[in-house]
Amino acid sequence: MTQRQRRTRRASPARPEDAAGPAAVAGGPPPSLTLDALGRKCPIPIIMLADRIRDVAIGQIIEVLADDPAAKTDLPAWCALKSHEFVRAADLPVGWSFLVRRSY
């Protein structure tokens, strides 16, 4: 398994652990793709998102997990710059979960 494969996972609504995830708690749809940027510093979470956003269909959600404080401002700013929808951020025990909807 490559490092890229270890750092991402496809969400499956049938998996019970996804039902309790941050997106499900907020009442939103589960993310189509989760990017694990925990332990990575700026600008890596943005680079990971930019590299993988085309892996999901238009209108689907990507979840980015990050614990670098810069991600709290960088991810919404990147979404505005690139015209993707920043859905929300949620606190996790370590870091945050950021949801982004692909717009084009």
C-alpha positions, 0 to 999 in steps of 0.5 A: 500500500502506498503512502497516498493510499494510507492517507485517504479512504473512501467513505462507505455508508454501510460502515458503522464507523462512518455513521458516527463521524463528524459529518453524520453528527451534523446531519449532513451526507457522509463525505465521499473521500476523507483526506488524513492530514493529521500531523502535517503542517501548512501547506500540506493539507491544502496540497492534498485537497487540491491534488485529490478534489477531482477524485470525487464527482461535482457536488460531492463532499471531501473531508479533510482531517487536520491539526495544524492551526493554519488549516482553520483559515487556509481551507476556507480561503482556498475554497473561496479562491477556487470557487468550491464550497466550504461546508463547515469545520468541526472540532475533533479530539485532535484537530478538526474535520473540514468539509468541502463540496466540489463545485466544478 
